[in-house]
Amino acid sequence: MNKYINKIFLASAITLIGVLITTSCTDYLDKSPNSDIAENDPYKNFKNFQGFIEELYKRVPIVSNNDYHTCFNYGEEEYWEPQEIRLFARNIDYGDFWGWTTCFYSYPTTRSSGGLARNSHGNLWQDCWYGIRKANIGIANLDKLVNVTEEERQLLEGQLYFFRAWFHFMLMEWWGGMPYIDEVIPSDVTPTLSRLTWQVCAEKCVADFDHAIPLLPVDWDQTTVGKVTLGNNNSRINKVMALAYKGKTLLWAGSPLMNWASGGTKEYNAGLCKRAADAFGDALKIIEETGRYELAPMANYNEIFLVHNSNGKLNGLKEAIFRENLVDYDGRWRWNMINDFRPTSIESTGIKSYPTANYVNYFGMQNGYPIKNMTQADPEAGYDPAYPWKDRDPRFYKTIMFDGVKWQSTGGAGGSSELFTNGRESEEKDEKKGCFTGYMNCKLCPQLMNTVDGYKENNIMVLSLMRLADVYLMYSEATAVGYGTPQSKALTFHKTAEDAINEIRRRAGVEDVLDRFTGNTTDFLSEVRRERAVELAFEGFRFMDLRRWMLIGQAPYNRKTKIEFDRGVSADDYNYDKPEENRIKNLREEVLVERKFTDRHYWLPLPKNDVYLYEGFGQNPGW
């Protein structure tokens, strides 16, 4: 099997045979001793069949923790040290999307110096084709089930159809329309399935999600089967997941890039967005009625993303809906990844990465106003470039470390960040590893990460591939476009598009969307996009969003910037307890890199070996 996986990933997915069924399972779903020998044993009862399905959960990729260092934010939100050539993030900045097949540290895959995958579960291309093949084998063998209840049969079938759709969708996000493989292709048959348009492929995904939805429960704990593992079923595929991903598939299909790639205009497809809104509405109605998922209170906001010394408890609270691979996750946010977010004056090792100034500018004011130009005063918004970190969106303070914020519990001059020009943590003090953007990340890294306070170890960060806030924001976007106005509602849910985005802002303590943005859908979408940038910052969503909106190559979205400034307060008068109250001067924003993207950069190139498998499986344009 490995020779197929390591050489030609697509070929492995299409031609891999019976060995795929001899897979692992969780302790509570142990297969019978002979299930690897007798042909029908993996399918004969619920426990054995669920053991077979467990391999699909293992094929959900590990995004955040797939190697010693990892990068998965490829929009305009981060800037990694420019001399480091092992990261796919650098390749993207310079337009070399082939880097996903060659870089040491990369998602959607990771490579070693020998050219082979370092971690099979950080390799999205391989995992998706493997998962599709496995789901099809399972569907083809559903009729072999004996001695099962109707509930058991439905749970098995629902998971299989969900995963078949989900793995196709994940491929489509990165590489465009694919052949939709919905049967087990014999190993001795040459594949002939052509690539479909994005929207045609999406409809096939939606059909599979629709098949799964009525078969799946809202909560496995409420099923007879789930009582066996009561309290440990949170990540099992459920009805809300299927509805939400159905909505996401339709919203993506209706977005400008996918509409254009399918032969339409470079605009939204309102009909597909309307259907997306209804699917999201169904999911949100269930969530609000049952309490299955909840928005975390702002006081616990950072626990959605990271926990420390939690005795094994995962981050995410009740807001996480669908998460990266938990089966093979090593149980911690590796300390050397933590190191990547701090300059050498705080942590001596690591490949350094910092939030870009242009992205931090999306975090507007607490009163709901965006920041038009961070170097210019805006009296109406209450923004003053002499106090640029004052009265900002409360999420700013939970996501971004700025000048004067303490990085050590003692604080003060020795334990608070000096990010001003020529400050201790600045790039002027350390040209290669210093903070070369003027900001540090505290959303995915403990604010007090240092060797003194003990926050280097025992951190857990499992990335949410979908969480509730994201669903509200996707509903808001889909409803405004599909139903025509910010005041519109889906047929399936009581909230308007405007209500949904304000639900997220109110949780954060930010005023509602200003009236100036709610008069028409075009203006409203500008705030939806900014809200997605703020709420979902550094969670791996921005690259997809900019691509589907066809904005990734346009100014200002193609620029990464830094800030330079001087402190305007003497050392004796500096307030370390409230650094946002300290005056600064000479604030300026400078471009670090300007990306030169063309139409080919909307999709990643397909592996060269795979596009030669057969004539109908062609390369993406421009590659």
N, C-alpha and C positions, 0 to 999 in steps of 0.2 A: 504493500500500500504506500509506503513512504516514497518509493521511487516515483510514483505518480504525483504525489503531493508536492514533492520538492522540484520536480521538473516542469510539469505543465498542470497548473491548478485547475483550469477549466476542464481539461481532459480527465482529471481525476474525478471531478464532480459528475461527469457524464458517463464515464465507463467503470467507475469503482463498483465492485460487485459484492458478494455476500459478506465479505469480511467486515463491512460497515455495520453489520447488525450485531457484532460481538463487542458491544460497548459497555462502558461502566455505568453504574447507577448509584444513587444515594443509599445510605445504610438502611433506611426504612423501606426501601423498595428493592431489596436483594433479589436477584434472579435465582432461579433454581439451579442446582449444581450442573445440570446437563444442558443448560440453555445455550451454551456455545457449541454444542455437539448436535443436538436434534434440531432439524431445520425449522420446525414450527414452534419450538419452545419459547422463543422470544415474544411470540404473539398470543400464546394460548390463554393467558389470564391477565387481569389488570396489573398485578405487580410486575410480571415479566415485561409486559408491553410498556408500562411506565418506565421501567428500567431502560428499555430501548430508547424512549423519548428523552431520557436524561441527557443523552449525548447532544441533543439540540440545545439545551441550556448551556452546555459547555462550549458551544460554538458561538454564543453571543460574545463578541470580541471584548477583550480587555483593552480599553482605550487609554486609561490614565496610568497604568502601572505595568506596561508590557516590557519594560527593559530598565536598565540602570538610570537612564534619562528618557524622558518622553516629551514629545510636543504634539499637541492636537488642536491648538488654536491658530488658524491660518488666515484669519481675516486681518484687520488692521489694528488688532488689540495688543499684540505683544511684539517686542523686539529682542531677539536673542543676540548674544555677542557676535558681531559680524565676522570675526576671524574663525569661528567654529564651523567647520564644513561637514560635520557628521549629522546635522539636523535637517530634516525635510523643510522646516520653517524657513531656513535660509534659501533653499532652492526655490521655494515658492516666491520669495521676495524678488528673485531674479528671473522668474518666469520658467524655471526648469522643473516642470511637473513630473518629469521622468524620475525625479529624486525619490518618489515613493517606492521605487523598485531598487534603489541603490544605496540609500542612506542607512547608517548605523541605527539612528534613533528617529523613528518615524511612525506615524499612523497615517494611512491604513495598513502599513506593514512595517516590519523592522528587519534589517539585514545585518549579517555579520560580514567580516572581511572576506569570507569564503563565498559570499553571494547567496547563502541559504538563510531561511527565516530563523531568527534567534528564538522567537517565541511563537508557536503556532497559533496561539490564541490572541495575538496582536495583529494577525494577518486577516483583514476583512475579506479580501478577494478569495482566499482559500477557504475560509470558514463559511462564507455564504454559499459557495457552490457545494461544499460538503454537506451543509445543512439542508439545502434544497433536495439533493439526492436522497438524503436520509429521510426527510419528510415524505417524499414520494414513495419510498420503500414502505414506510409505515402505512400510508394511505392505501397502498396496493394490498396490504396484508390485514386490513381491518376485518375482512370476512373470516379470518382464521380465529377470531376471538371466540372462546367458549367459557361458560360459567362466569359471565359478567352481568352486573346489573345495568340497567339503562343509564343510570347516572355515570357509571364507570365508562361505558362505551362513549358517551357524549364528551366526557372530559378528555379522553384520549383523542378522539376525532377533532375536537375543537383546538387542542394544542397543535396537532399536526397541520391543520389548515392555516392557523395563525402563523406558524413558523415558516411555512412555504411562502406566504405572502411577505412576511417581514424580511426574510433573507433576500428576496428579489428587490424589495424596496431599498434596502441598504446598498445593494449594488448600484441601483439606479441613481441614488443620490450622488455618488462619486463619478460614475462612468457613463451615465445616460441609459437610454432604452436598451433592454437586453432581450434575448430569447426568453420566453416564459415557459419554463420546463415543468409540465404538470403530469408527467408520466415517467415511469422507470424505463429508460432507454437501454436496451440490451447491450452488453459489453462488446458484442461483435458487430454492432450496427454503427456505421459512420454517421455522425451528427449532420443534420441538414437544416436545423432550425435557424431562421434568419433573425437578426436583431429587429425588435419592434420599436415603433416610436414610443416616446415617454408616456404619452397619454394612453395608448393602446395597452402598454404594459401595466400602467396604473390601474386600468379597468379590470385587468385580470387579478391584480392584487386585491382590489376592492371586492371582487367576487369571492375570493378566498376568505377575506375578513368577514364578509357577510355570511359565509357558510359557518364560520367559527362562532360568531356573536351569540346566536341562540343556544349554542351548545355549552357555553362557558358560564360559570357562576360569577357573581360580583365578588364573592369572597369564599375562598376554598375552606375557610374555617367553618362556614355555614353548611358544608356538604357532609354527607356521611363518610365519604372517603377521607376528607380533610380532618375528621375528628382524630384519626390515627396520628396525625402530626400537628395537632392543634397548637397554634401560636408560631409555627414555623413555615407557614404557607404564603408569606407575604409576596414572594417573588414568583409564585406560580402564575402562569398566563391566565388572565381573567377577562371578563366582558368589557370592563372599562379600558383595558389595554387595547383590545381589538377595536373598539369604537374610536378611541383616540388616534390609533395608527391608521384607521380607515380615513378619518378626517385629515390627518397629516398628508397621507398619500394624495387625497383629492386637492388639498390646498397647494401642495407642491405641483401637481399636474396642472392646476389652474394658474400658476405663477408665470410671469413673463418669459423666463428662460425655457421652461418646459413647454409652454404654449408655442413659442417660436420654434423650438426643436421638433415639435410635432406637426409643423407646417402652418401654424397660425401666425398671428402678429406678435410683436414684442410687448404685448400688454396682457393684463390679467384675462383669463377666461371666466366670466362672471357665472356661467352655469355650473362649472366645476366648483367654484368657490362657494356657491349657494349650497351645493350638496355637502361640501366640507363643513360648512357652518352647521348644517342639520346633524351631521355625525358628531361633531364636537358638542353640540347642544344635548344630544342624547347622553353622551358621557358625563357632561357636567350636571345634568338633571339627576342622574343616578348618584353622582358623588354628593350633591347637596342634600339629597333625600336620605341617603344611607350613612353619610359620614365616613365612607370607605377611605377617602383621602381628604386631607385638610391642608390649608395654607398654614405654615408654621408662624407663630407669633414673632414679631420683629425682635423681641428680646432673645429669641433662640435662632435668629436668622443664620448665623454662621454654622450652626449644627446641621443645617441642611447639607453643607458641603464638607465639613471636616470635624472630627472629634479627636480628643486627646485623652489618653488614659481611661478609655471607656469600658475596659474589661470585656472587649470583644463586641460591644454594641456598635452597630453600623451608623454612619451618618445618614441623613435623609429625612428623619422623623416620619410623619405621615404624609409628607408632600411628595416623596419619591414614588413614581408610578412604575417605571421600567428602568432597570439599572444594568450596567455593564456586568460581564461574567462574574458571578459570585463563587462558582464552583472551584475555579482555578486561581482565584484572587489570593494573594499571599498574606492577606490579613493586615496590611499596613501600607501607609503612604511612605515609600522608601525614603530614608533619611537623606540620601544624596539628591533626590528630587527636591525635597524641602530646601536643601542648600542652594539649589539653582535660583531661588527667588531673593537671595540676599548677597550683597557685595562682600568682597573679601575682608573688609574691615569688621564685618559681623560674622561671616562664615568663610573660612579660607578655601574650601573646595567647592566644586560644582561648575556647571556650564550656565552662565548667568542669563537670566531673562527678566525683563521688566515691562510693566504696562506702558503703552505709548501715551504721550500727552494728548494726541488727537482723540484717542479713545476715552481718556479720562474726561475730556470736555463734554462727552454725552451726559455725564452726571450733572444735571442741571441744579436749579435752586429748590429749596424745600417748598417754596410757594408755587411750584409747578412751572416756572419759566425755564426755558432752555437758555444756555449760554451761547450767544451769537458769535462772540469773538473774545477769547479769554484774555486778550491783551488790552481790551477796551472796556470802559465803564458802561454799564447799562442801568441807569437809575430806575427805570420802570421795573426791571427784574430784581433790582437790589444787588446787582453784582458789581464788585469793585476790584480791579486788578491789583490794588494794594493789599487786599485781603481776599485772595482768590479761593480760599478754602473755608470761608465763613458762610454759614447758613445754607449749606449745600444739601442736596438729597441725602437723607440719613443712610442710604445704602452706600454712599461714597465713603463714609467713615468706617463701614464694615467690610469694604472691599479694597480700599486704596490707602497706602501709607504715604504721607506727604512730609514735607520738611517739619521737623520738630516732634513728630510722633515717636513715642518711645518704642524701642525694640528690646529693651531689657527692663525687668521689673523695677529696678531702681530709678530708671528714667534720668532726668537731669542732663547736664552737659555731656556726661560720659555714656549715657545709655539711651539717648534720643537721636533720631536720624538727622544727619546734616546733609541735605540734598541740594543746598544752594551751590552756586558756582564756587568751586574750590573747597567745598565742604568735605568732611571726612569720608562720606559715602559717595561722593561724586566721581564722575569719570575723569575729572581733572586730576584727582588724587590717584586714580588707578585706571589708566587708559583702556585696558583690556577687560577688566572685570568690574569696574565701578558702576554705579547706577547711572547709566547713560541716557535715561529718559526723564529723570527727576521724580519718579514714583516707584513704589514697590507694592507687590501684591500681598494682601492679607486675607483674601477669600479662600485661597487654596493652600495657604501657609500660615501657621500661627504667628500672630503679631510678635510674640516674644520668643521666636525661634532663635536660639543661641545656645552656646555650650554651657552657660551659667544657669539658666532657668529650667533646663531640662526638656525643652519642647522639640528637640531634634528627633526623639524616638517616640514610639507608641502613638503615632498618628494614624488614623484611618480615614481614607478619602476614597469612597466608591462613587464614581461619576454617575449621575442620573442621566440616562439617555432621553428620558421624558419625565417631567415633574408637573405638578398641578398648575403652577404659575405659567408655564409654557402653554398648557392647554387653554387657559383663559386668554392668553395673548393671541394664540392662533385662531381661537374662536372670534376674537375682536376683529382681526384682519379679514378673515373669511366672510364674516357677516357684513362688515362695511362694504366690501367689494361685491359680494354675491347678492346682497339685498339692497345695496345702493346708497345707504347713508349711515353715518355714525349712530343715528337714532334707531336704526333697524334692528329687528330681532330675528333669530332663526325660528322656524316653525316649531322646533322641539324644545325651546328654552326661553325662560322669561326675561333674561337680561339682554339689553341692547349691546351693540359693539362698544359704545361709550361706557356703559356700566362695567363691562368685563375688564377693560384696561384700568378703570378707576378702582376696581376691586384689588388689583395688584398695587397700585399707587397708595391706596389707603392703608393697606397692610404695612407699607414702608413708611407711612407718615408724610407722604407727599400730597400736595393739593391736587384736585382733579384736573383733567386736561382742560386747558384754557379754552374759553369760548371761541377765540380766534382760530382754533384748530378743529372745531366741530361743525363748521358751516357746510363743509363738503368732504367727500371721501378723500380727495387728493391731499388736502391739508391734514386731515386726520391721520392718514397713513404715515406722514412724516413723524408724528408723535408715536405711533405704533412701532415704527422702526427704531426710534430712539429708545423707547421703553424696552424693547427686546434687547437692545445693546446694553442697557443698564442692568436689567433684572437677570439676564442670562450671561453676564460678562464672564469670560474665561471658562465657559462650560462646553466649548466645542461647537457652538451653533452659528457663530458669526460668518464663517467662511461659506456655509451653505446658504445662509440668508442673502449675503451680498451677491452670490452667484445667481440664485433663483430670481432675485430682483433685477438682475443684469446691471448691477452697480459696481461690481468689483474692480473694473478697469477705469471707472470715472472718478474725477476729483469731487470731493476731497477724500473719497474712500480708498484711493490708491496710494495715499501718503501715510507715512509713519513719522511722527515728530517727537521732539523733546522740548523741555523748557529749561531756560537759564534765568537766574535771578539772584539778587543779593538780599541779604537780610537788612531790614530797615530799622531794627531794634538792637540796641547795645546788649552785650552779654549780660550785663547787670540787670537789665529790665526785661529780659526774655522770659515769657510765661510758658514753662514746660508743661504745665497742667492743661492749658488750653492753647495749643500751638496755632489753631485757626484764628486766634485773636491777635497774633503777631503780624505787624506790618512788614511787607516786603517791598522791594523797588527794582526797577529795571527788568521787569518781567518781559520775556520774549520767547517766541516759539520758533524752532528751527527744524527744517526737514532732515530726517535721517536717511530715508530712502523713498523714492517714488517708483512705484511698480509700473512696468511697461507691459500691460496685458493686451491681448487681442482676442478675437472670438474663440480661438482654440483653447484658451485658458478657462472656459466655462466647464470643461470636463477634464478629468485625468486621462492620460493615455492608457490603453489596455496593454497588458504584457505582450511583448512581441511574439513569443512562441504561440500564444493562444490565438492571435488573429490569423495565424497561418493554418489553424486546424482544419478549416473548411471555408469555402468561398463566401458564404453568407454571413460569416462572423467578422465584420470589418472593423478597422481601426477608427477611432474618433477623428474628426476633421482636423487637419493641421499637424497631426502627430505621425 
